[in-house]
Amino acid sequence: MLTHVAYRINAALERRLPEQRLFLKSDTETRFIRLRPITQAIAITGATLFVGWTVLASAILFFDTVGSGSAREQALRRQAMYEDRLNTLSADRDARAEEAARAQDRFNLALEQVSEMQARLLASEDRRRELETGIDVIQNTLRRTIRERDEARAEAETATAALAGAGATEASRIDDTIATLDILADTLGATAKERDRMEAAVAETEAEMRDVLNDRAELERRNDEIFAKLEEAVTVSVEPLDRMFRAAGLSTDDLLDAVRRGYSGQGGPLSPISFSTKGEAASPETLRANAILSGLDRMNMYRIAAFKAPFAMPVDGAVRFTSGFGGRNDPLGRGWRQHEGQDMAGPYGMPILATADGVVTYAGWESGYGRLVKIRHEFGIETRYGHLSQIRVNVGDRVSRGDRIGDMGNSGRSTGTHLHYEIRIGGDAINPMTFIKAARDVF
């Protein structure tokens, strides 16, 4: 039965694969090997399958190689792009800080100019009051002199009339009258000279008053220009800080009140200006100067608060932002869970920095976090730095923004080297990127 089936198969294949004979010749004899159609078909099929398998395996290996190379190139390009972006942000932050320092220098110079001009204005005001007092004295003396002259003229007329009615025989009375007239004439002459001198003094005083008023008008114009520039500079400097705190979700009024309670000293160049010691209403210049000083005080309070709130990056180097704040699938396969911080992946041992001034409240191992550092800041804010490879601070240490507190690692529940960074306000976790993004507008 099998022989019959093989015969029929050979007969069917012989049309396309005729029987072949392979001769093998030696010195003594010649032999041949018969290659039947079915044998040739089996050989061809095996060779075809081997070549196809070789081509398929080569294609799979080639695509894997190309795919892995493309993924590495994309990862390198993304890393380079993040590094360029971080370098750009760092340069912009440095430029903002330098611009703020220059603005502070301009404020100090402008305040010195305002103080000098206010001193000159006070001196001009005192001079004007002295001149007004002198004019009042001169006018009163002139009125008194005119009144005495009129009285002397009246007495002279009375004496002349008395002489005319008494007769020529009253020699003694005539002599007394003549002596009286001489005295009156001398008095009138002296009075006239005093009047002329007073009039000249009045004219000179009026000229000085006009010069003083002109100087005062010019000084007021220059003060107005300086005040306008100061008001614009204060507005430009305060608005970015105000937007930064509002973007972080902090109440600016409560924030400034808390800072003032910690810095309640009085005096110095930012104290309110008061030029009147008689309880008079403040002048417009005084009100504008106080408004500028109030703006400068608000800006200084903002800057103090900025160093006490975590407006900074917690790493010193280029990192890749991986898992963000919010719900996510647990990387260790424990289902959907809340992620209460921001993960930043970087090289092992990268310096970890404090993002604001504060006090270390915890430095050790904690389940899930691995090696963990907690820092308490002002305004009820706490920051946490987890999965560290090394801790460089102790509980109770006071740290400043930028101080190195540890090294990046892979301790605790972690799938790779990274930093787990948290910000908590009143014990509740918030998105750290809110503070990081808000700070980019200023620092």
C-alpha positions in Angstrom: 0.0 0.0 0.0 2.8 2.5 0.9 4.8 1.5 -2.2 1.7 2.2 -4.4 1.2 5.6 -2.8 4.9 6.5 -3.2 4.7 5.4 -6.8 1.7 7.6 -7.6 3.4 10.6 -5.9 6.6 10.0 -7.9 4.6 9.7 -11.1 2.8 13.0 -10.3 6.0 14.9 -9.5 8.0 13.4 -12.4 6.4 15.9 -14.8 8.2 18.8 -13.1 10.9 17.0 -11.2 12.2 14.2 -13.4 14.3 11.5 -11.8 18.0 12.5 -11.5 21.1 10.4 -11.1 24.2 11.5 -9.4 27.3 9.6 -10.6 30.3 8.9 -8.3 33.4 7.7 -10.2 36.5 6.2 -8.6 39.6 4.5 -10.0 38.1 1.1 -10.0 34.4 1.6 -10.4 31.6 4.0 -11.1 28.5 4.2 -8.9 25.4 6.4 -9.0 22.8 7.7 -6.6 19.2 7.8 -7.8 17.3 11.0 -6.8 13.6 10.3 -7.1 11.1 13.1 -7.6 9.8 12.8 -4.0 13.3 12.9 -2.7 14.0 16.1 -4.7 10.6 17.6 -3.5 11.6 16.9 0.1 15.0 18.5 -0.4 13.6 21.6 -2.1 10.9 22.0 0.6 13.5 21.7 3.4 15.8 24.2 1.7 12.9 26.6 1.1 11.9 26.4 4.7 15.5 26.9 5.9 15.9 30.0 3.7 12.5 31.4 4.8 13.3 30.9 8.4 16.7 32.6 8.0 15.1 35.6 6.2 12.4 35.9 8.8 14.8 35.7 11.7 17.2 38.2 10.1 14.2 40.7 9.5 13.1 40.3 13.2 16.6 40.9 14.4 17.0 43.9 12.1 13.8 45.5 13.2 14.6 45.0 16.9 18.0 46.6 16.3 16.5 49.6 14.4 13.7 50.0 17.0 16.1 50.0 20.0 18.4 52.5 18.3 15.5 54.8 17.6 14.2 54.6 21.2 17.7 55.5 22.5 18.0 58.4 20.1 14.6 59.7 21.1 15.5 59.4 24.8 18.8 61.2 24.2 16.9 64.0 22.3 14.4 64.3 25.1 17.1 64.5 27.7 19.0 67.1 25.6 15.8 69.1 25.2 15.1 69.0 29.0 18.6 70.0 29.8 18.4 73.0 27.3 15.1 74.0 28.9 16.5 73.8 32.4 19.6 75.8 31.4 17.3 78.4 29.8 15.2 78.6 33.0 18.3 78.9 35.1 19.7 81.7 32.9 16.3 83.5 33.0 16.2 83.1 36.8 19.7 84.6 37.2 18.7 87.5 34.9 15.6 88.2 37.0 17.7 88.2 40.2 20.2 90.6 38.7 17.4 92.8 37.4 15.9 92.8 40.9 19.2 93.8 42.4 19.7 96.6 40.0 16.1 97.8 40.7 16.9 97.8 44.4 20.0 99.9 43.8 17.9 102.3 41.7 15.3 102.5 44.6 18.0 103.3 47.1 19.5 106.0 44.9 16.0 107.5 44.2 15.3 107.5 47.9 18.5 109.4 48.6 17.4 112.0 45.9 14.0 112.2 47.5 15.5 112.9 50.9 17.8 115.5 49.5 15.0 117.3 47.6 12.7 117.1 50.6 15.4 118.8 52.7 15.8 121.5 50.1 12.0 121.9 50.0 11.9 122.3 53.8 14.6 124.9 53.7 12.8 126.8 51.0 9.6 126.6 53.1 11.4 128.0 56.1 12.9 130.8 54.1 9.5 131.7 52.7 8.0 131.8 56.1 10.9 134.1 57.3 10.3 136.4 54.4 6.6 136.5 55.1 7.3 137.4 58.7 9.7 140.2 57.6 7.1 141.6 55.2 4.5 141.7 58.0 7.0 143.5 60.3 7.9 146.0 57.5 4.2 146.7 56.7 3.3 147.2 60.4 6.2 149.6 60.9 5.2 151.5 57.7 1.6 151.8 58.9 2.8 153.0 62.3 5.1 155.6 60.7 2.4 156.9 58.4 0.0 157.2 61.3 2.7 159.2 63.3 3.3 161.4 60.3 -0.4 162.2 60.0 -0.6 163.0 63.8 2.4 165.3 63.5 0.8 167.2 60.6 -2.4 167.6 62.6 -0.4 168.9 65.5 1.5 171.4 63.2 -1.8 172.7 61.7 -3.2 173.1 65.2 -0.1 175.0 66.3 -0.2 177.2 63.3 -3.8 178.1 63.9 -3.1 178.9 67.5 -0.2 181.2 66.5 -2.5 183.1 64.1 -5.1 183.7 66.8 -2.8 184.6 69.7 -1.2 187.8 68.2 2.4 189.0 67.7 2.8 189.9 71.4 3.0 186.3 72.6 6.8 185.9 71.8 7.3 183.0 74.2 4.5 181.0 72.7 5.8 181.8 69.2 9.3 180.5 70.1 7.8 177.3 71.5 5.7 176.8 68.4 8.7 177.3 66.1 10.7 174.8 68.1 7.8 172.3 67.9 7.6 172.8 64.1 11.3 172.2 63.8 11.0 169.0 65.7 8.0 167.9 63.6 9.9 168.8 60.4 12.8 166.7 61.5 10.5 163.8 62.5 8.7 164.0 59.2 12.0 163.9 57.2 13.2 160.9 59.2 9.8 159.3 58.7 10.0 159.9 54.9 13.5 158.4 54.7 12.3 155.4 56.8 9.3 155.0 54.5 11.5 155.0 51.3 13.9 152.5 52.9 10.9 150.3 53.8 9.5 150.5 50.3 12.9 149.5 48.8 13.0 146.6 51.3 9.5 145.5 50.4 10.4 145.5 46.7 13.5 143.5 47.3 11.6 141.1 49.5 8.9 140.7 46.7 11.7 139.9 44.2 13.2 137.3 46.6 9.7 135.8 47.1 9.2 135.5 43.3 12.6 133.7 43.1 11.7 131.4 46.0 8.3 130.6 44.4 10.0 129.8 41.0 12.5 127.6 42.7 9.7 125.8 44.6 7.7 125.3 41.4 10.8 123.8 39.7 11.5 121.6 42.7 7.9 120.4 42.8 8.1 119.5 39.1 11.3 117.5 39.6 9.8 115.8 42.6 6.8 114.9 40.5 9.0 113.3 37.9 11.0 111.3 40.5 7.8 110.2 42.2 6.3 109.0 38.9 9.4 107.0 38.1 9.5 105.5 41.6 5.8 104.6 41.5 6.3 102.9 38.1 9.4 101.0 39.3 7.6 99.8 42.5 4.6 98.6 40.5 6.8 96.7 38.0 8.7 95.0 40.8 5.8 94.1 43.1 3.3 92.7 40.5 5.4 89.6 39.5 5.9 88.7 43.2 2.2 89.2 43.8 1.3 86.9 40.8 3.8 84.3 42.0 2.2 83.9 45.4 -1.3 84.0 44.0 -0.4 81.3 41.4 0.9 79.1 44.3 -2.5 79.4 46.0 -1.3 81.5 48.9 -3.3 84.5 50.4 -1.0 87.5 49.9 -2.7 89.5 52.8 -2.3 86.6 55.3 1.2 86.0 54.0 2.3 89.6 54.5 0.7 89.8 57.9 2.6 86.7 59.0 5.9 88.2 57.8 5.2 91.5 59.5 4.5 89.7 62.8 8.0 88.1 62.6 9.7 91.4 61.4 7.9 94.1 63.5 10.8 96.4 64.1 10.3 100.1 63.3 12.5 102.8 61.9 15.0 102.9 59.0 14.5 104.3 55.5 11.1 102.7 55.0 9.4 104.4 57.9 6.5 106.7 57.0 7.5 110.3 56.3 5.9 113.1 58.3 7.0 116.8 57.8 4.4 118.6 60.0 4.9 118.8 63.7 1.7 120.9 64.2 -0.9 118.3 63.4 -1.5 119.7 59.9 -2.8 117.6 57.0 -0.1 115.8 55.0 0.9 117.4 51.7 0.4 115.6 48.4 4.1 115.0 48.2 4.1 113.4 51.6 1.2 111.1 50.7 3.0 110.0 47.4 6.2 109.4 49.3 4.4 107.3 51.9 2.7 105.3 49.1 6.0 104.6 47.5 7.6 103.5 50.8 4.5 101.3 51.5 5.1 99.6 48.1 8.8 99.1 48.9 7.9 97.7 52.3 5.4 95.3 50.6 8.1 94.3 48.1 10.6 93.6 50.9 8.0 91.5 52.8 7.4 89.5 49.6 11.1 88.9 49.2 11.4 87.7 52.8 8.4 85.4 52.3 9.8 84.1 49.0 12.9 82.8 50.8 10.7 81.2 53.5 8.4 79.5 51.0 9.6 76.6 48.7 9.9 78.6 45.4 13.0 76.7 44.1 14.0 73.4 42.5 15.0 70.7 45.0 17.8 69.3 42.8 21.2 70.6 41.6 21.4 69.4 38.0 19.3 68.2 35.0 16.4 65.8 35.8 13.5 64.2 34.1 10.0 64.7 35.5 8.5 61.3 35.7 5.4 60.6 37.9 3.4 63.7 38.8 1.0 64.6 41.5 -2.4 62.9 41.5 -3.9 59.5 40.9 -1.9 56.8 39.1 -1.4 53.0 38.7 1.0 51.9 41.4 4.4 51.0 39.8 4.7 47.9 42.0 1.3 46.6 40.9 -1.0 47.5 43.8 -3.7 49.2 41.8 -4.9 52.8 41.5 -3.4 55.0 44.2 -2.9 58.7 45.1 0.6 60.0 44.4 1.1 63.0 46.8 4.3 64.4 45.2 6.4 64.9 42.1 9.1 62.4 41.0 12.3 63.7 39.4 14.7 61.1 37.9 18.4 61.8 37.7 21.8 60.2 38.3 22.6 58.4 41.6 24.1 60.7 44.2 22.8 64.0 42.7 22.7 66.8 45.3 19.3 67.3 46.9 18.7 70.9 48.1 16.4 72.6 50.6 13.8 74.7 48.6 13.3 77.3 51.4 14.6 78.4 54.8 13.3 76.1 57.6 14.0 73.6 60.4 14.6 69.8 59.9 11.9 67.9 61.8 12.7 64.3 60.5 15.8 62.7 59.0 15.7 58.9 58.8 14.1 55.8 57.4 10.3 55.7 56.9 8.3 52.9 55.3 7.6 53.6 51.6 9.7 56.8 51.5 13.0 55.0 52.3 15.5 57.6 53.5 13.4 60.7 54.2 14.0 64.3 55.2 11.2 66.6 56.4 11.6 70.4 56.7 9.2 72.7 58.5 8.9 76.2 56.9 6.9 79.4 57.7 3.2 79.8 56.9 2.4 76.2 57.9 4.4 74.7 54.9 6.3 71.4 55.1 8.5 69.8 52.3 9.5 66.2 52.1 12.4 64.6 50.2 12.2 60.8 49.8 14.2 57.8 48.4 17.5 59.4 49.3 20.8 57.4 49.1 22.3 59.5 51.9 21.1 62.1 54.5 23.3 65.0 55.3 21.3 66.8 58.0 20.0 66.1 61.5 16.8 66.8 63.3 16.8 70.3 64.6 19.2 71.7 62.0 18.2 75.1 60.6 18.7 75.1 56.8 18.6 77.9 54.2 17.4 77.7 50.6 20.0 75.9 48.5 21.7 74.0 51.4 22.5 70.4 50.5 20.4 68.0 52.7 21.0 64.7 50.9 21.8 62.7 47.8 19.4 61.2 45.2 19.0 57.4 45.6 16.6 54.5 45.2 15.7 53.5 48.8 12.3 52.5 49.9 9.4 51.6 47.5 11.1 52.7 44.3 11.6 51.3 40.9 14.6 53.4 40.0 16.9 56.3 41.1 14.8 59.4 41.6 13.6 62.0 44.2 10.1 62.0 45.6 9.4 65.7 46.4 6.3 66.7 48.4 4.9 70.1 49.6 2.2 70.1 52.4 0.3 73.1 53.7 -1.5 72.5 57.0 -0.8 68.8 56.6 -2.5 68.5 53.2 -0.4 67.5 50.2 -0.5 69.9 47.2 1.0 69.8 43.7 4.7 70.8 44.0 4.7 72.0 40.4 2.4 74.8 41.4 5.2 76.4 43.4 7.9 75.5 40.8 6.0 76.9 37.9 5.0 80.1 39.8 8.6 80.8 40.7 9.6 80.7 37.0 8.0 84.2 36.5 10.3 85.8 39.0 13.5 83.8 39.8 
